């Protein structure tokens, strides 16, 4: 055997943590359930947003629903093809952020990151609010409890995701299949019927306040583009797929595009044929469901499935945003704790941050879907455009085989998403899009400021540079605070003698009688360590020791303070122990430059 080589079975192997290993990653179907529900479930509010925008021109304007949906589906197809190439070029995930960082520079990557964060948070809020609307359509008595329903759903979803995306994917498999079957059933049965089986909701008078102008059509198109959010989530989470992760992620992206396009066009055909207009107390999808199934148990079951899936659609953000935040932390643009993973492979700080931001947004808007939708698609279309433009530059720079065809695909996607983004911003600015226009630059400024802080810290620490040799070792002093002669004192002095050249025990007493008793007990014990007793008439413990340590370290000598701390076996007894050791350690770290060590003494109780 050659030197330096070993048989494979003899190499040391690190045991996998729970949730790690290829068998715990996502298959294509699990990826569709875990990462695509945001896009798939948008059929519950995307077509309705088109209808609400067109109805201002009268019910006759609803005939424009189908051509507008076809235009949105064409944009969807361009995005699916383009994101297939994003997955192949950036298999580590990150989507628009990874592309912009690699090909467009620092400013573009900050813009992509900020827009994606905004979009992910809005995805959670909109999905939960739309889910509550679907529930109210079936059970009108819950109309006044929408916010509570949303917050309860958010709490449950957060708890599931703290266990890991693969576990949540398995939870989502059945609801996803039921949702797809229910919506396709609505389309097929609805088309087979010559007229709706039932009508639900209360009639509302429709008064045309505007003509069917190009501006109204553009508003309807921009509203319907909310159905495209979530298309990028698969590209953001490629590492969560099983090997070969790129091929599985691309397959999942194609499945998403085919299903979403079919459902959008099918529902639009029904809306166009039956002239479905908004009615009080129900959603447009609920009307189509009643038209296909009637008002029996299939109607209620479908609404419940739609409610469940809309709530779970927020899982797209829980699968994508923590990964994105970990990438930002790795690039020093977010606190490094967002890059930490718990015992399970979950970025828990990212999950918790997303849950808190979504809760604040729901509270601020009272879980009103129509107040949230104008904010919804701006951020994701910024990401769409940056990812496509970045890949165009990538192809032009690298020039692999057939690079012109690939650049044409991504260039077409960039032009289409830019036009759609401009339309969104123009038509939705006064309706709430101005909030996103303000939030994105502020978030970019935050990322840049955090990065500058880490850069300055690195300069001060000399990271990346060879430092001078360490100072030659001098005699060190270890100070051990004690209260009385005990096994705890023996334990602490034994550790201190192993650490330093000189050890001194320090006791603080305000009672002269107790001081003399301690001196006598010390002489009888005779541990071979000097005892210094500090008088404290005011019975203060921390300040006298801090002053003693400061004086000992005044001449530049290396000083360490070893603080013994009693630790009970059971956590319920911790409150019974005094916390003076922790308080002393905190003050010493704040006021001195000495080494502070905590030494546990574990009880059997």
Secondary structure, 3 states (H helix, E strand, C coil): CCCCCCCHHHCCCCCCCCCCCHHHCECHHHHHHHHCHHHHHHHHCHHHHHHHHHHHHCHHHHHHHHHHHHHHHHHHHHHHHHHHHHHHHCCCCCCHHHHHHHHCCHHHHHHHHHHHHHHHHHHHHHHHHHHHHHHHHHCHHHHHHHHHHHHHHHHHHHHHHCCCHHHHHHHHHHHHHHHHHHHHHHHHHHHHCCCCCCCCCECCCCCCCCCCCHHHHHHHHHHHHHHHCCCCHHHHCHHHECCCHHHHHHHHHHHHHHHHHHHHHHHHHHHHHHCCCCCECCCHHHHHHHHHHCCCHHHHHHHHHHHHHHHHCCHHHHHHHHHHHHHHHHCCCCCHHHHCCCCCCCCHHHHHHHHHHHHHHHHHHCCCHHHHHHHHHHHHHHHHHHHHHHHHHHHHHHCCCCHHHHHHHHHHHHHHHHHHHHHHHHHHHHHHHHHHHHHHHHHHHHHHHHHHHHHHHHHHHCCCCCCCCCCCCCCCEEEEECCCCCHHHHHHHHHHHHHCCEEEEEEEECCHHHHHHHHHHHHHHCCCCEEEEEECCCCCCHHHHHHHHHHHCCCCCCEEEEEEEEECCCHHHHHHCCCHHHHHHHHHHHHCCCEEEEEEEECCC
